[in-house]
Amino acid sequence: MKTVKIRINGEMVSHPVDDRLSLADFVRDHCLLTGTHVGCEQGVCGACTLMLDGKPVRSCITLAVAAEGADVRTVEGYRDAPLMDALRIAFNRRHALQCGFCTPGMLATAHDILSRIDELDRERIRTELGGNFCRCTGYLPIIEAIEDVYAQRAPSAVSKPVVQAAE
């Protein structure tokens, strides 16, 4: 057992853990932050995606001891974050969540995409979401939600309305 100290959502947390404990299990079981979901436990589905020192990681395959001294942000850690607020509203408006299992990882990834990439189009969004699986929505509502927030952020990205000729 080793005691790890990790800043989670701005608060320093310290707990003794087994060397093989995943960061996802640390966050869920020791910090009681259950918004991070565990799906495949192999780093494939993206449901457990959270931010580690400002970068998205699969917390199911990241060891808690490897996060010693790091800054972790879970889906619960976006209070007063305008971009995440906009994403949550857009996900709701576009019905980009159904069962909700993938949603925390999708939101973390969407936040990262919009924070990191200046020029976005539908194909780039699809590529960036490639590591996050959703079995309910068919992805289109998720992509549209991200496009909506991108359009709000970048006025030049808003497509011009098509004007139809009078018949």
WORA-V516416 format. One record per pair of residues at least 4 apart in sequence whose C-alpha atoms are under 8 Angstrom apart, sorted by sequence separation. I is the first residue (numbers start at 1). J is the second residue. D is the distance in whole Angstrom. If there is no record, write none. Layout:
((I & J & D) (I & J & D))
//
This chain:
((7 & 11 & 5) (8 & 12 & 6) (17 & 21 & 7) (21 & 25 & 7) (22 & 26 & 6) (23 & 27 & 6) (24 & 28 & 6) (25 & 29 & 6) (26 & 30 & 5) (27 & 31 & 5) (28 & 32 & 5) (29 & 33 & 8) (40 & 44 & 7) (51 & 55 & 5) (52 & 56 & 6) (58 & 62 & 6) (59 & 63 & 8) (62 & 66 & 7) (63 & 67 & 7) (64 & 68 & 7) (67 & 71 & 8) (73 & 77 & 5) (74 & 78 & 8) (81 & 85 & 6) (82 & 86 & 6) (83 & 87 & 6) (84 & 88 & 6) (85 & 89 & 6) (86 & 90 & 6) (87 & 91 & 6) (88 & 92 & 6) (89 & 93 & 6) (90 & 94 & 6) (91 & 95 & 6) (92 & 96 & 6) (100 & 104 & 8) (102 & 106 & 6) (103 & 107 & 6) (104 & 108 & 6) (105 & 109 & 6) (106 & 110 & 6) (107 & 111 & 6) (108 & 112 & 6) (109 & 113 & 6) (110 & 114 & 6) (111 & 115 & 6) (112 & 116 & 6) (113 & 117 & 6) (114 & 118 & 7) (120 & 124 & 6) (121 & 125 & 6) (122 & 126 & 6) (123 & 127 & 6) (124 & 128 & 6) (125 & 129 & 6) (126 & 130 & 6) (134 & 138 & 7) (137 & 141 & 7) (139 & 143 & 6) (140 & 144 & 6) (141 & 145 & 6) (142 & 146 & 6) (143 & 147 & 6) (144 & 148 & 6) (145 & 149 & 6) (146 & 150 & 6) (147 & 151 & 6) (148 & 152 & 6) (149 & 153 & 6) (150 & 154 & 6) (151 & 155 & 6) (154 & 158 & 7) (7 & 12 & 4) (8 & 13 & 7) (21 & 26 & 7) (25 & 30 & 8) (26 & 31 & 7) (27 & 32 & 6) (28 & 33 & 5) (29 & 34 & 8) (40 & 45 & 6) (51 & 56 & 4) (52 & 57 & 6) (57 & 62 & 8) (62 & 67 & 8) (73 & 78 & 8) (80 & 85 & 8) (91 & 96 & 5) (92 & 97 & 7) (120 & 125 & 7) (134 & 139 & 7) (137 & 142 & 8) (151 & 156 & 8) (6 & 12 & 6) (7 & 13 & 6) (27 & 33 & 6) (28 & 34 & 5) (39 & 45 & 7) (50 & 56 & 5) (51 & 57 & 6) (78 & 84 & 7) (90 & 96 & 8) (91 & 97 & 7) (97 & 103 & 6) (151 & 157 & 5) (152 & 158 & 8) (5 & 12 & 7) (6 & 13 & 5) (27 & 34 & 7) (28 & 35 & 8) (39 & 46 & 8) (49 & 56 & 6) (50 & 57 & 6) (150 & 157 & 7) (151 & 158 & 5) (5 & 13 & 6) (6 & 14 & 7) (28 & 36 & 7) (39 & 47 & 6) (49 & 57 & 5) (50 & 58 & 7) (4 & 13 & 8) (5 & 14 & 4) (27 & 36 & 8) (38 & 47 & 6) (39 & 48 & 7) (49 & 58 & 5) (50 & 59 & 7) (4 & 14 & 5) (5 & 15 & 7) (37 & 47 & 5) (38 & 48 & 5) (48 & 58 & 6) (49 & 59 & 6) (3 & 14 & 6) (4 & 15 & 6) (36 & 47 & 7) (37 & 48 & 5) (48 & 59 & 6) (3 & 15 & 5) (4 & 16 & 6) (24 & 36 & 7) (36 & 48 & 5) (46 & 58 & 6) (48 & 60 & 6) (113 & 125 & 8) (3 & 16 & 4) (4 & 17 & 7) (24 & 37 & 8) (36 & 49 & 7) (2 & 16 & 5) (3 & 17 & 6) (24 & 38 & 7) (36 & 50 & 7) (1 & 16 & 6) (2 & 17 & 5) (15 & 30 & 7) (43 & 58 & 5) (52 & 67 & 8) (113 & 128 & 7) (1 & 17 & 5) (2 & 18 & 6) (43 & 59 & 8) (1 & 18 & 5) (2 & 19 & 7) (43 & 60 & 6) (53 & 70 & 6) (54 & 71 & 8) (126 & 143 & 7) (1 & 19 & 6) (13 & 31 & 8) (42 & 60 & 7) (43 & 61 & 6) (52 & 70 & 7) (53 & 71 & 5) (54 & 72 & 8) (125 & 143 & 7) (41 & 60 & 5) (42 & 61 & 6) (52 & 71 & 6) (53 & 72 & 6) (88 & 107 & 8) (109 & 128 & 8) (110 & 129 & 8) (41 & 61 & 7) (52 & 72 & 5) (87 & 107 & 7) (109 & 129 & 7) (51 & 72 & 6) (52 & 73 & 7) (122 & 143 & 7) (125 & 146 & 8) (38 & 60 & 7) (50 & 72 & 7) (51 & 73 & 5) (50 & 73 & 6) (51 & 74 & 7) (84 & 107 & 8) (87 & 110 & 8) (106 & 129 & 8) (24 & 48 & 7) (50 & 74 & 5) (87 & 111 & 8) (50 & 75 & 7) (122 & 147 & 7) (106 & 132 & 6) (121 & 147 & 8) (84 & 111 & 6) (105 & 132 & 7) (83 & 111 & 7) (75 & 104 & 6) (75 & 105 & 8) (102 & 132 & 7) (120 & 150 & 8) (102 & 133 & 7) (75 & 107 & 8) (102 & 134 & 6) (114 & 146 & 8) (75 & 108 & 7) (74 & 108 & 8) (24 & 59 & 5) (25 & 60 & 7) (23 & 59 & 5) (24 & 60 & 5) (110 & 146 & 7) (114 & 150 & 7) (22 & 59 & 7) (23 & 60 & 6) (99 & 136 & 7) (22 & 60 & 6) (23 & 61 & 8) (24 & 62 & 8) (26 & 64 & 6) (36 & 74 & 7) (98 & 136 & 6) (22 & 61 & 6) (23 & 62 & 6) (35 & 74 & 7) (36 & 75 & 7) (97 & 136 & 8) (98 & 137 & 7) (22 & 62 & 6) (23 & 63 & 5) (24 & 64 & 8) (35 & 75 & 6) (97 & 137 & 7) (22 & 63 & 4) (23 & 64 & 4) (33 & 74 & 8) (35 & 76 & 7) (96 & 137 & 6) (21 & 63 & 6) (22 & 64 & 5) (23 & 65 & 8) (20 & 63 & 6) (21 & 64 & 6) (33 & 76 & 7) (96 & 139 & 8) (19 & 63 & 7) (20 & 64 & 8) (21 & 65 & 8) (23 & 67 & 7) (96 & 140 & 8) (19 & 64 & 8) (96 & 141 & 5) (97 & 142 & 8) (19 & 65 & 6) (95 & 141 & 6) (96 & 142 & 5) (17 & 64 & 8) (94 & 141 & 5) (95 & 142 & 8) (17 & 65 & 8) (94 & 142 & 7) (96 & 145 & 7) (91 & 141 & 8) (94 & 144 & 7) (91 & 142 & 7) (94 & 145 & 6) (56 & 108 & 7) (93 & 145 & 8) (56 & 109 & 7) (47 & 101 & 7) (91 & 145 & 5) (47 & 102 & 5) (49 & 104 & 7) (50 & 105 & 7) (90 & 145 & 5) (91 & 146 & 8) (46 & 102 & 7) (47 & 103 & 7) (48 & 104 & 7) (49 & 105 & 5) (56 & 112 & 7) (90 & 146 & 7) (47 & 104 & 7) (48 & 105 & 6) (49 & 106 & 8) (51 & 108 & 7) (55 & 112 & 8) (47 & 105 & 5) (50 & 108 & 6) (87 & 145 & 7) (90 & 148 & 7) (46 & 105 & 6) (47 & 106 & 7) (49 & 108 & 6) (87 & 146 & 7) (90 & 149 & 7) (4 & 64 & 7) (46 & 106 & 8) (49 & 109 & 7) (4 & 65 & 6) (6 & 67 & 7) (10 & 71 & 8) (6 & 68 & 6) (7 & 69 & 7) (9 & 71 & 8) (87 & 149 & 6) (2 & 65 & 8) (4 & 67 & 8) (5 & 68 & 6) (6 & 69 & 5) (7 & 70 & 6) (8 & 71 & 6) (9 & 72 & 6) (10 & 73 & 8) (86 & 149 & 6) (4 & 68 & 5) (5 & 69 & 6) (6 & 70 & 5) (7 & 71 & 5) (8 & 72 & 5) (9 & 73 & 5) (37 & 101 & 7) (4 & 69 & 8) (6 & 71 & 6) (7 & 72 & 6) (8 & 73 & 6) (9 & 74 & 7) (37 & 102 & 7) (6 & 72 & 7) (8 & 74 & 7) (83 & 149 & 8) (9 & 76 & 7) (10 & 77 & 8) (37 & 104 & 7) (9 & 77 & 5) (36 & 104 & 6) (37 & 105 & 8) (8 & 77 & 8) (9 & 78 & 8) (35 & 104 & 6) (36 & 105 & 7) (46 & 131 & 6) (47 & 132 & 7) (45 & 131 & 6) (46 & 132 & 4) (47 & 133 & 7) (44 & 131 & 7) (45 & 132 & 5) (46 & 133 & 6) (44 & 132 & 8) (45 & 133 & 5))
//
